[in-house]
């Protein structure tokens, strides 16, 4: 089971798969894709209706992202 963005990236980058399915990850965390992008140092693309949810637009973002990074690192 794929549990971290680093694991998913390694599988695709290593040629073991063309894509990875993350149903359980998204059930656990609907923002898994955005958290994975942050953990991998990438910028996630937000649809127009979600742009106001970008981290720079809400005050608790720094704390939430720090906790998300800690959780991803513990899982890696």
C-alpha positions as CSV (number, residue, x, y, z in Angstrom):
1,X,0.0,0.0,0.0
2,X,1.3,3.4,-0.9
3,X,1.2,5.7,2.1
4,X,3.6,8.6,1.3
5,X,4.3,10.9,-1.6
6,X,7.9,9.9,-1.6
7,X,6.9,6.3,-2.0
8,X,4.6,7.1,-4.9
9,X,7.2,9.2,-6.6
10,X,9.8,6.4,-6.3
11,X,7.5,3.9,-7.8
12,X,6.7,6.1,-10.9
13,X,10.3,7.4,-11.2
14,X,11.7,4.0,-11.0
15,X,9.6,2.7,-13.9
16,X,7.7,0.2,-11.7
17,X,4.4,1.7,-12.7
18,X,3.0,4.4,-15.1
19,X,0.8,5.8,-12.3
20,X,-0.3,5.0,-8.8
21,X,-3.8,4.8,-7.4
22,X,-4.4,6.5,-4.1
23,X,-8.0,5.8,-3.1
24,X,-7.3,5.1,0.6
25,X,-5.0,8.1,0.8
26,X,-7.7,10.4,-0.5
27,X,-10.3,8.9,1.7
28,X,-8.1,9.6,4.7
29,X,-7.0,13.0,3.5
30,X,-9.0,14.7,0.7
31,X,-6.1,17.2,0.2
32,X,-3.6,14.4,-0.3
33,X,-2.5,15.7,-3.6
34,X,-1.8,19.1,-2.3
35,X,0.0,17.8,0.7
36,X,2.1,15.5,-1.4
37,X,3.1,18.4,-3.7
38,X,4.2,20.4,-0.7
39,X,6.2,17.4,0.7
40,X,7.9,17.0,-2.7
41,X,8.6,20.7,-3.1
42,X,6.2,21.2,-6.0
43,X,3.4,23.7,-6.4
44,X,0.0,22.2,-6.8
45,X,-2.4,23.6,-9.4
46,X,-5.6,24.8,-7.8
47,X,-8.9,25.1,-9.8
48,X,-10.3,28.7,-9.8
49,X,-13.0,27.9,-7.2
50,X,-10.3,26.6,-4.8
51,X,-7.7,29.3,-5.1
52,X,-9.0,31.0,-2.0
53,X,-8.0,27.8,-0.1
54,X,-4.3,28.2,-1.1
55,X,-2.1,28.3,2.0
56,X,-1.0,31.9,1.6
57,X,-4.7,33.0,1.9
58,X,-5.4,31.6,5.3
59,X,-3.7,32.3,8.7
60,X,-3.3,28.7,9.9
61,X,-1.5,27.5,6.9
62,X,2.0,27.5,8.3
63,X,1.0,25.4,11.3
64,X,-1.1,23.0,9.2
65,X,1.7,22.5,6.7
66,X,4.3,22.0,9.4
67,X,2.1,19.3,10.9
68,X,1.5,17.7,7.5
69,X,5.2,17.6,6.7
70,X,5.9,16.0,10.0
71,X,3.2,13.4,9.4
72,X,4.6,12.6,5.9
73,X,8.1,12.3,7.2
74,X,7.0,9.9,9.9
75,X,5.3,7.8,7.2
76,X,8.3,7.9,4.8
